[in-house]
Amino acid sequence: MLQPAFTLFVALTLACRPASTDGPTGTGDSAPGVDEAAPADTATRAPADTQAGDTAAGPLPSGTFELVAPEAWSMLDASMDPFAGHRPAEVTCDPDALDVDLGLFEVDTGLCDYLSAGQPSLTTVRAGEVIEVLMYHGSLTWWEGATAHVAVSIDGVVLWEETIGIPAASEVYIAEVPSPVAVSPGTPIVFHLHNHGSNTWNIGHIKVRR
């Protein structure tokens, strides 16, 4: 199911440096839960109680901390979807469209035409602290011109988003954006995706370095 450029994506997941400084815009969704696999990279995931603290003042531990786990995404219904304005009247999303492979959360849009998936944040992030998002998609194809929309939101506020014209070649996105809100362990994070065609998308990581 993964595209030929997957080797590049995994390499970037393990050892890459952010290349985008775009700020937050737009809106997004989330997807069903999955029950296997390990976290996307080797970044430290400290226990929530060691990462929590006063988000306005006081020291936070230094290091690299994952905000999400690839196996923890869970599909959201319309009432919980911060990207409900993008949601079609009827959503078709087979649970088999969602997978965790080699520590990456993967979505096959051939089986899922719209996805908003969520999970609680694993760590604390101060407002303005830089969050890195690593995302990959294979070749995007459809029998006529179309667009794909992908986004990540935190506590209902869009952190990062892209709108991509279809058809499009495989692409890796490395976005480094300041958090628009203060985040505590348990704050809802949502991954939103919709496009036409049998295309494959992967989340490499969503993490903070300090």
C-alpha positions in Angstrom: 0.0 0.0 0.0 3.0 2.3 0.5 4.4 4.3 -2.4 8.0 4.0 -3.9 9.1 7.2 -2.1 8.4 5.5 1.3 12.1 4.9 1.9 12.7 8.6 1.8 9.8 9.2 4.2 11.1 6.7 6.7 14.6 8.3 6.5 13.1 11.7 7.1 11.1 10.4 10.0 14.2 9.1 11.7 16.6 12.0 10.9 15.3 15.1 9.4 15.3 18.9 10.1 12.2 21.1 9.6 12.0 23.0 6.3 8.8 24.9 6.6 7.9 27.9 8.8 4.3 28.4 7.7 2.0 29.5 10.4 -1.5 28.1 11.3 -4.4 28.4 8.9 -7.6 26.4 7.9 -9.5 23.6 9.6 -9.4 19.7 9.8 -10.7 16.2 10.9 -9.9 12.9 12.6 -9.9 9.0 12.2 -10.6 5.5 13.6 -8.5 3.8 16.2 -6.0 1.1 15.5 -4.5 -1.4 17.8 -1.0 -2.1 16.8 2.5 -0.8 16.1 5.0 1.5 17.9 5.6 5.3 17.9 6.8 6.9 14.7 10.4 7.8 15.7 12.9 7.5 18.4 11.9 10.8 20.1 11.5 10.6 23.9 8.0 10.2 25.1 8.2 11.1 28.8 5.3 10.1 31.1 2.6 12.8 31.2 3.2 13.6 34.8 6.9 14.4 34.1 5.9 16.7 31.2 3.0 18.4 32.8 3.4 21.7 34.7 2.4 25.3 34.6 2.1 26.2 30.9 2.5 29.9 31.8 5.5 29.8 34.1 8.1 27.4 35.5 10.6 25.1 33.8 9.6 22.2 31.4 11.9 19.3 30.7 14.2 19.7 27.7 14.3 17.1 24.9 12.0 15.9 22.1 8.5 14.8 23.0 5.8 13.2 20.9 2.3 14.7 21.1 0.6 11.7 19.5 0.9 7.9 19.2 0.3 6.3 15.8 -1.9 3.5 17.3 -4.1 5.9 19.3 -6.0 7.7 16.5 -9.8 7.2 16.8 -12.5 8.2 14.3 -14.6 11.2 15.2 -18.3 11.5 14.5 -19.8 14.8 13.2 -20.6 16.2 16.6 -16.9 16.0 17.6 -15.4 17.1 14.3 -13.7 20.5 14.2 -13.7 20.3 10.4 -17.4 19.7 10.1 -17.6 22.4 7.4 -15.7 20.1 5.1 -17.7 17.0 6.0 -19.9 15.5 3.2 -23.5 14.6 4.0 -22.6 11.0 3.8 -19.1 9.7 4.9 -17.8 6.4 3.7 -14.7 5.3 5.7 -14.0 1.6 6.1 -12.0 0.8 9.3 -9.6 -1.3 7.0 -8.6 2.0 5.4 -6.7 2.9 8.6 -3.5 1.1 9.6 -0.2 1.4 11.5 2.8 0.2 9.5 6.4 0.5 10.5 5.3 2.9 13.3 3.4 5.2 10.9 -0.3 5.9 10.9 -1.5 5.3 7.4 -4.8 6.2 5.6 -6.0 4.7 2.3 -8.4 7.1 0.7 -9.6 4.5 -1.7 -11.5 3.1 1.2 -12.1 6.3 3.1 -13.4 9.4 1.4 -13.3 11.6 4.5 -11.5 11.3 7.9 -11.3 13.2 11.1 -9.4 11.2 13.7 -8.5 12.4 17.2 -6.5 11.5 20.3 -5.4 13.4 23.5 -2.1 15.1 23.6 0.7 13.1 25.4 2.6 16.2 26.5 2.6 19.8 27.5 3.4 22.6 24.9 3.4 26.3 25.7 1.7 28.7 23.3 4.2 29.8 20.7 6.5 26.8 21.2 7.4 25.2 17.9 5.7 21.9 16.9 7.0 19.8 14.0 4.6 17.9 11.8 5.9 15.3 9.4 3.4 14.1 6.7 3.7 12.0 3.5 1.5 11.1 0.6 2.0 8.8 -2.3 1.0 9.8 -5.9 -2.4 11.4 -5.9 -4.6 10.4 -8.8 -8.3 10.8 -9.8 -10.1 10.6 -13.2 -10.7 14.3 -13.2 -9.2 17.4 -11.6 -9.8 17.5 -7.8 -8.2 18.7 -4.6 -7.1 17.1 -1.3 -7.2 18.8 2.1 -5.1 17.7 5.1 -4.9 19.5 8.4 -3.9 19.1 12.1 -5.8 21.0 14.8 -5.1 21.3 18.6 -8.0 22.1 20.9 -10.1 23.0 17.9 -7.6 25.5 16.5 -5.8 24.7 13.2 -2.1 24.1 13.7 -1.2 23.2 10.1 -2.9 22.5 6.8 -2.3 22.0 3.1 -4.6 22.0 0.1 -3.1 20.0 -2.8 -4.3 19.9 -6.4 -4.9 16.4 -7.9 -3.2 14.8 -9.8 0.0 15.3 -7.8 3.3 13.5 -7.3 4.4 11.9 -4.0 5.4 14.5 -1.5 6.9 14.8 2.0 5.8 17.7 4.2 8.0 18.9 7.1 6.2 21.8 8.8 7.6 23.7 11.8 4.9 25.9 13.3 4.4 27.7 16.6 1.6 26.3 18.7 -1.4 28.7 18.6 -2.6 27.5 22.0 -1.2 26.2 25.3 -1.4 22.4 25.4 -1.7 20.1 28.4 -1.7 16.3 28.4 -5.2 15.3 27.4 -5.8 18.3 25.1 -7.6 17.0 21.9 -5.5 16.7 18.7 -7.3 16.0 15.4 -6.0 14.8 12.1 -8.2 15.7 9.1 -8.1 14.4 5.5 -10.3 14.2 2.5 -9.6 13.7 -1.2 -10.8 11.6 -4.1 -9.0 8.5 -5.4 -7.0 5.5 -4.2 -4.3 7.5 -2.5 -2.2 6.8 0.6 -1.3 9.2 3.4 1.0 8.7 6.4 1.7 10.7 9.6 5.3 10.5 10.5 5.2 12.5 13.7 3.8 15.5 15.6 6.3 16.5 18.2 7.9 19.3 20.1 11.6 20.0 20.8 12.8 22.2 23.6 
